[in-house]
Amino acid sequence: MSDRGLRVVWVYPDLLSTYGDQGNALVVERRAQQRGLAVQRTDVRSDEQVPTSADIYLIGGGEDRPQRLAAERLLRDGGLQRAVDNGAIIFSVCAGYQILGREFVNDLGEPQKGLGLLDVVSTRGEAERCVGDVLGDVDERLGLPQLTGFENHQGITHIGSGARPLARVRLGKGNGTGDGTEGAWNDTVFGTYMHGPVLARNPQIADMLIKLALDVNALPPVDDQWYEALRKERIAAALQPA
Ligand code: GLN
């Protein structure tokens, strides 16, 4: 963290912001401010260079063509890769998650190189698009409550030996491979298929990102009653028979 506070970068809002992804940036900002931290947030458009020395980077979901363009530009830019080398924390959603992987299938039906920051490969699912509520039990090493979210994707994602599933789905398709996994993570890079926006529905993930960025084990508690009420409501709605 610099003297000017926690540096948060929202990557490519002009291409990857289909599902209210700004909400994720707002939640990280707010949760840090509630702990008395100054926050310096930068929204980096796709015609700008990605800064390499921020603390937390957020990269969102998008449609297939913008996803191809975003991946091309990020690969050329190289800023995210350098940021990871500098110890940054990255949180990605859906198209952003696929872009951080080693490869995905683009809107032209061709395999396209990803940034290789997460050991996953995405292909195009042949089955119906994965759309609907998601409930997931998170990898216990992360110490997070049950996740709730919403997914909408055609791609399916296979996790390699260099990454671990973020969660196991109780409801929903997650990575879509049929093995019950959802999302992936290594020590500093996280990916999920959940929109929501996911951090508004699961603010403990935002806290986890802040803790990792600050290299601390705990943050002062904040009032989470509203979030917990939302979580209960979403779990009950998701489990209701159709
Ligand atoms: N284009 C990707 C897919 O359908 C990602 C979509 C998204 O971000 N919702 O798999």
Boltz pocket constraint, residues with backbone or C-beta under 6 A from the ligand:
constraints:
  - pocket:
      binder: B
      contacts: [[A, 60], [A, 61], [A, 62], [A, 63], [A, 64], [A, 67], [A, 93], [A, 94], [A, 95], [A, 96], [A, 152], [A, 153], [A, 154], [A, 155], [A, 156]]
      max_distance: 6.0
